[in-house]
Amino acid sequence: MDYRERIEAKVGILFQIADQYLSGQIPLEQAKELIGFEMVRIRPAQYEGMKKELGRRLQEEGKHLQEGELRRQEGETRLREGENPSNSPNPEKLFELFQDYLSPPFHKLREGHPLRIYSEEGGSARGYLVRIDEMEEEEVSLADWEALYGALKGFQVHIKRQQRNFYPLLTSKEIRRKAERAAVLGNAVLEELEQNRERLRNGNIIDFLYHQRTLSQIFMSYLDLEERALYPEALLRFSEQDFAELRKSDDEDGYALIRPPGAFVASERSNVDPAFILRSVLAAKELKTIFYDLSGKAVFVEGGHLAAQERQLPEAVRHDLLHGAGRQKKHDINEGKETCLITYSTVEDDRGKLQGFLLIKEKRGGLNEGGGLNEGGNVGTEAHRMEKDACGVDSDQNLFELFERYPRFREDFYLLNEELKGLRGQIGMDILKESTVGMLAKSLRIAPDELVERINTLLESY
């Protein structure tokens, strides 16, 4: 199967699942699970193919909706012969199925905005990763590979700059864990990039191509974490002055893989479309958003169902926001064993006219046995799994995923315990594909924590 056939095959499988969901053959939860399984090892070029096909399908289904509306306006009420109402186009359902794997449209922010710049840098890096996929199918020289890796190394400016400027600012806004994960993944990208360049210089082309898959996965996980979690968080929590100071620091460090950006001047209002904010929020996990009109009535909800007590904005909150007692109000609430941060804020159009109010409900974590707060985290997409690997494994970690993430661990694994040597070979590998660290510890009759510690110690030595 060549390069383009692999792209078509992966995209075909993804949208076959989507069609089964849209036609009512499988529920949303099952469709998301199947999509997630296919996205685990998606290649950069396949990912771009998925986005292109999704855009085509959304445009096509939107056109069908418009045609359906015209038919209804003309008085056509009966279904056309053979038409199945369950198959009626629904771009919202299609978007909901794939939204965990898409980044908000930061290119719609005004020119010179730090988040727009970061997104452009990430887009350029993804272009190089797609080129890597293409070159693996072509007859290219070592010099061609060296030139591509030399260009891609320029992205270290982005990673190092984020670690100096962006992540510390996130940490000051109580987004510590995600910022730390991004720093770990960024260092992993730089390390894998340099190690593979060394393999290339030494002429180890087979080893070079093998580890290139690992590099692509780590790189995509890093970009996904920034674009789908950190940038939306920053858009919600940073003030215009925060962005202005950030841009000033970034200018001193420079930019990666893009032309010098235009100037950025902080304004009294954000100039961000409310619809853009709501869509961006979807990229940050465990968030529920409710948009209220000026009367305080809930008119839009994302990320969950509208509870009875959420249908109307509390009058005291509405009064404070309307009369200038701060543009944001925050407080914590406890729901069972979970603590949620509730943030109320005003929403304005690009002329500064008040449009309504936004409620953001964010799960901060659960209460531990001592009554303290545990920071929350969401693991679902490949990016989150790679973050977890980068920060240490636990008893629920799938062993085969570790083999994919750390090629050296595939060999060193059998040194962890004498009994593991009996699992060498294809049969043993098939068993391990379905095993977690906890399951393996049970079969070895040792404590799961002990095996977790051994594995983490070994991984940290790489």
C-alpha positions in Angstrom: 0.0 0.0 0.0 1.6 3.3 -1.1 1.4 6.7 0.6 -1.8 7.9 -1.0 -3.6 4.6 -0.6 -2.8 4.6 3.2 -4.3 8.1 3.4 -7.4 7.0 1.5 -7.8 3.8 3.6 -7.6 5.7 6.9 -9.9 8.4 5.9 -12.3 5.9 4.4 -12.5 3.9 7.7 -13.0 7.1 9.8 -15.9 8.3 7.6 -17.5 4.9 7.4 -17.8 5.0 11.2 -19.2 8.6 10.8 -21.8 7.4 8.3 -22.9 4.6 10.7 -23.4 7.1 13.4 -25.2 9.7 11.2 -27.6 7.0 9.9 -28.4 5.9 13.5 -26.7 2.4 13.2 -24.5 3.1 16.2 -24.7 5.6 19.1 -22.4 8.6 19.6 -20.4 7.0 22.4 -19.6 3.9 20.3 -18.7 6.0 17.3 -16.3 8.2 19.4 -14.7 5.1 20.8 -14.1 3.6 17.3 -12.9 7.0 16.0 -10.5 7.2 18.9 -9.1 3.7 18.2 -8.3 4.7 14.6 -6.8 8.1 15.6 -4.3 6.5 18.0 -1.7 5.8 15.3 -2.7 8.3 12.6 0.1 9.7 10.5 0.4 13.4 9.9 -0.6 13.1 6.2 -3.6 11.0 7.2 -4.6 13.6 9.7 -4.5 16.3 7.1 -6.5 14.1 4.8 -9.1 13.6 7.5 -9.5 17.4 8.0 -9.8 18.0 4.3 -12.5 15.3 3.9 -14.3 16.6 7.0 -14.3 20.2 5.6 -15.8 18.8 2.3 -18.5 16.8 4.1 -19.5 19.7 6.4 -19.8 22.0 3.4 -21.8 19.4 1.5 -24.1 18.7 4.4 -24.6 22.4 5.0 -25.6 22.8 1.4 -28.1 19.9 1.7 -29.6 21.6 4.8 -30.1 24.8 2.8 -31.8 22.9 0.0 -34.0 21.1 2.5 -35.1 24.5 4.0 -36.0 25.8 0.5 -38.1 22.7 -0.2 -40.0 23.2 3.1 -40.6 26.9 2.2 -42.0 25.8 -1.1 -44.5 23.6 0.8 -42.9 20.3 0.0 -43.7 18.2 3.1 -43.5 14.6 1.9 -40.2 12.8 1.7 -38.8 12.0 -1.7 -39.1 8.4 -2.7 -36.6 6.2 -0.9 -35.4 9.0 1.5 -34.7 7.9 5.0 -35.4 10.6 7.6 -32.6 9.2 9.9 -30.1 10.0 7.0 -31.0 13.7 6.9 -27.8 15.7 6.9 -26.6 17.1 10.2 -23.3 19.0 10.1 -23.5 19.7 13.9 -23.6 15.9 14.6 -20.6 15.4 12.3 -18.7 18.2 13.9 -19.5 16.8 17.4 -18.0 13.4 16.4 -14.7 14.9 15.3 -14.4 18.0 17.5 -11.9 16.4 19.9 -9.4 16.1 17.0 -9.8 19.6 15.6 -8.1 22.9 16.7 -10.1 26.2 17.0 -9.7 28.6 14.1 -7.1 30.9 15.7 -6.3 32.4 12.2 -9.5 34.4 12.7 -7.9 36.4 15.5 -6.5 39.7 14.4 -3.0 39.9 12.8 -0.2 40.0 15.3 -2.1 38.3 18.1 0.2 35.8 20.0 -2.2 32.9 19.7 -2.6 33.4 16.0 1.2 33.5 15.6 1.6 30.3 17.7 -1.0 28.6 15.5 0.8 29.6 12.3 4.0 28.2 13.6 2.3 25.0 14.5 0.8 24.9 11.0 4.2 25.2 9.4 5.6 22.4 11.6 2.7 20.1 10.5 3.6 20.9 6.9 7.1 19.5 7.5 5.6 16.4 9.2 3.4 15.8 6.2 6.5 16.2 4.0 8.3 13.5 6.1 5.4 11.1 5.2 5.7 11.9 1.5 9.5 11.5 1.4 9.3 8.1 3.0 7.6 6.9 -0.3 10.2 8.7 -2.5 13.7 8.0 -3.6 15.5 10.8 -1.7 19.1 11.3 -0.8 20.6 11.6 2.7 21.2 15.3 1.8 17.5 15.8 1.2 16.7 14.3 4.6 19.4 16.4 6.3 17.9 19.6 4.7 14.4 18.8 5.9 15.6 18.0 9.4 17.7 21.2 9.4 14.6 23.2 8.6 12.5 21.4 11.2 15.1 22.1 13.9 14.2 25.7 13.6 11.0 24.9 15.5 13.1 24.7 18.7 12.8 28.5 18.8 9.0 28.0 19.4 9.5 25.3 22.0 12.2 27.2 24.0 10.3 30.5 23.7 7.0 28.9 25.0 8.9 27.5 28.0 10.3 30.9 28.8 7.3 33.1 28.2 3.9 31.3 27.6 4.0 28.4 30.0 5.0 30.5 33.1 2.1 32.9 32.3 -0.3 29.9 32.1 1.0 28.7 35.4 0.3 32.0 37.0 -3.4 31.6 35.8 -3.7 28.2 37.5 -3.0 26.1 34.4 0.1 24.4 35.9 -0.4 20.7 35.0 -1.0 21.2 31.3 1.8 23.7 31.0 4.2 21.2 32.7 3.1 18.4 30.3 3.7 20.7 27.3 7.2 21.5 28.6 7.9 17.7 28.9 6.6 16.9 25.5 8.5 19.9 23.9 11.8 18.6 25.4 10.9 15.1 24.1 10.5 16.5 20.6 13.9 18.3 20.7 15.6 15.2 22.0 14.1 12.8 19.5 14.8 15.2 16.7 18.4 15.5 17.6 18.9 11.8 18.1 17.4 11.0 14.7 19.6 13.6 13.0 22.5 11.8 14.6 21.3 8.5 13.2 21.1 10.1 9.8 24.6 11.5 10.0 25.9 8.0 10.9 24.2 6.5 7.9 21.8 4.3 9.9 19.0 4.9 7.5 16.9 1.9 8.6 17.1 2.9 12.2 16.5 6.5 11.2 13.2 5.7 9.3 12.1 3.4 12.2 12.4 6.1 14.8 11.0 8.7 12.5 7.5 7.3 13.3 8.1 8.0 17.0 9.2 11.5 16.3 6.1 12.3 14.3 3.8 10.9 17.1 5.5 12.9 19.8 5.6 16.1 17.6 1.8 15.8 16.8 1.0 15.2 20.4 2.9 18.4 21.4 1.1 20.5 18.8 -2.3 19.0 19.7 -1.8 19.8 23.4 -1.0 23.4 22.6 -3.7 24.0 20.0 -6.6 22.1 21.6 -6.0 22.8 25.3 -3.4 25.6 26.1 -4.4 28.2 23.5 -8.2 28.0 24.3 -7.4 28.3 28.0 -5.2 31.3 27.3 -8.0 32.9 25.2 -10.4 32.5 28.1 -8.1 33.6 30.9 -5.6 36.1 29.6 -6.4 39.8 29.5 -5.4 42.1 26.5 -2.6 43.4 28.6 -1.4 39.9 29.3 -1.2 39.2 25.5 0.6 42.6 24.9 3.3 41.7 27.5 3.5 38.2 26.1 4.0 39.5 22.6 6.7 41.9 23.8 8.7 39.0 25.4 8.1 36.8 22.3 9.5 39.5 20.0 12.8 39.4 21.9 13.1 35.6 21.4 12.0 35.4 17.8 9.7 33.1 15.8 9.9 29.8 14.1 9.1 28.8 10.5 7.1 31.9 9.7 7.6 35.4 8.4 8.0 38.2 11.0 4.5 38.9 12.3 2.7 42.2 12.2 2.4 44.5 15.2 0.0 43.9 18.1 -1.6 46.6 20.2 -3.8 45.8 23.2 -7.3 47.2 23.0 -9.9 47.9 25.6 -12.0 45.0 24.2 -10.9 41.6 23.0 -12.4 42.0 19.4 -13.2 38.3 19.5 -16.5 37.0 18.1 -18.6 35.4 20.8 -19.2 32.4 18.6 -15.4 32.0 18.2 -15.0 32.0 22.0 -17.7 29.3 22.4 -16.2 27.1 19.7 -12.7 27.6 21.2 -13.9 26.5 24.6 -14.8 23.1 23.1 -11.1 22.3 22.7 -10.5 22.5 26.5 -11.7 19.3 28.1 -14.2 19.1 31.0 -15.8 22.4 30.2 -19.5 23.3 30.0 -20.5 26.7 28.5 -23.8 28.5 28.7 -24.6 31.7 26.8 -27.2 34.0 28.3 -29.0 36.9 26.6 -29.2 40.3 28.1 -32.3 39.4 30.1 -30.3 36.5 31.7 -32.1 33.7 29.9 -30.0 30.7 28.7 -30.1 30.5 24.9 -27.2 28.2 24.1 -25.3 25.4 25.9 -22.3 23.3 25.0 -20.6 20.5 26.8 -23.6 19.1 28.7 -27.3 19.4 29.4 -29.0 22.5 30.7 -29.9 21.9 34.4 -33.1 23.5 35.8 -31.1 25.9 38.0 -29.0 27.0 35.0 -31.9 28.2 32.8 -31.7 31.7 34.3 -28.5 33.7 35.2 -28.6 34.6 38.9 -29.9 38.2 39.1 -27.1 39.3 41.5 -24.5 38.1 39.0 -26.3 39.8 36.1 -26.6 43.1 38.1 -22.9 43.1 39.0 -21.8 42.4 35.4 -24.1 45.0 34.0 -23.1 47.7 36.4 -19.3 47.4 36.1 -18.6 45.4 39.2 -15.9 43.6 37.3 -16.1 41.9 33.9 -15.7 38.4 35.5 -17.0 36.7 38.6 -15.6 33.4 39.8 -16.5 30.9 42.5 -16.1 27.2 43.3 -19.0 24.8 43.9 -18.9 21.2 45.0 -20.8 18.5 43.1 -20.5 15.2 44.9 -16.8 14.5 45.2 -15.9 16.9 42.4 -15.1 20.6 42.7 -16.0 22.9 39.7 -14.9 26.5 39.0 -17.7 28.7 37.8 -16.7 31.8 35.7 -19.3 34.4 34.6 -18.2 37.0 32.1 -19.7 39.6 29.7 -19.6 39.0 25.9 -19.3 42.0 23.5 -19.2 42.3 19.7 -16.3 43.9 17.8 -17.7 47.4 18.5 -17.8 46.8 22.2 -21.6 46.5 22.4 -22.8 44.1 25.1 -24.3 40.9 23.6 -24.9 38.8 26.7 -23.2 36.7 29.4 -21.1 33.6 29.3 -20.9 30.9 32.0 -18.0 28.5 32.0 -18.1 25.5 34.3 -14.8 23.7 34.6 -14.0 20.6 36.6 -11.0 21.4 38.8 -10.7 17.8 40.2 -12.0 15.5 42.8 -11.6 15.3 46.6 -8.9 12.9 47.7 -9.2 10.8 50.8 -7.8 13.5 53.0 -10.3 16.0 51.7 -7.8 17.9 49.5 -8.3 18.8 45.9 -6.9 16.7 43.1 -6.2 18.5 39.9 -8.4 17.2 37.1 -7.3 15.9 33.7 -8.9 14.4 30.7 -7.4 11.5 28.8 -9.1 10.5 25.6 -7.2 11.5 22.4 -3.8 10.4 21.4 -2.4 13.7 22.5 -3.5 13.1 26.1 -2.2 9.6 26.0 1.2 10.8 24.9 1.2 13.5 27.6 0.6 10.7 30.2 3.4 8.6 28.9 5.8 11.6 29.0 5.0 12.3 32.6 5.1 8.7 33.9 3.0 5.5 33.5 0.5 4.0 35.9 -1.1 0.5 36.3 -3.7 1.3 33.6 -1.0 1.9 31.0 -1.2 -0.4 27.9 2.2 -2.1 27.4 2.1 -2.1 23.6 1.6 1.6 23.6 4.8 1.9 25.6 6.7 -0.2 23.0 5.4 2.2 20.3 6.4 5.2 22.4 9.9 4.0 23.5 11.5 1.6 21.0 14.4 0.8 23.4 11.8 -0.3 26.0 10.7 -3.1 23.6 14.1 -4.8 24.3 14.8 -3.7 27.8 11.3 -4.7 29.0 12.3 -8.4 29.3 15.0 -7.4 31.8 12.4 -6.2 34.3 11.7 -9.7 35.5 13.1 -13.2 34.8 9.7 -14.6 34.0 9.2 -12.1 31.2 11.8 -13.7 29.0 9.2 -16.4 28.3 7.1 -13.8 26.4 9.7 -13.2 23.7 8.4 -13.9 20.2 5.2 -13.2 18.3 2.9 -15.1 20.6 4.1 -13.2 23.6 3.8 -9.9 21.7 0.2 -10.7 20.9 -0.5 -11.3 24.6 1.2 -8.0 25.6 -0.9 -6.0 23.0 -3.9 -6.6 25.2 -2.2 -6.2 28.6 -1.8 -3.3 31.0 0.9 -2.8 33.6 -1.5 -3.8 36.4 -2.5 -7.1 34.6 1.2 -8.0 34.1 2.0 -7.3 37.7 -0.9 -9.6 38.8 0.5 -12.4 36.5 4.0 -11.9 38.0 2.5 -12.0 41.5 4.1 -8.6 42.4 2.6 -5.3 43.6 1.4 -3.1 40.7 3.2 -0.1 42.3 6.4 -2.0 42.4 6.3 -2.8 38.6 5.2 0.8 37.8 8.2 2.1 39.7 10.6 -0.2 37.8 9.2 0.8 34.5 9.3 4.5 35.2 12.9 4.2 36.5 13.8 2.5 33.2 12.0 5.0 31.0 13.6 7.9 32.9 17.1 6.5 32.0 16.5 6.9 28.2 
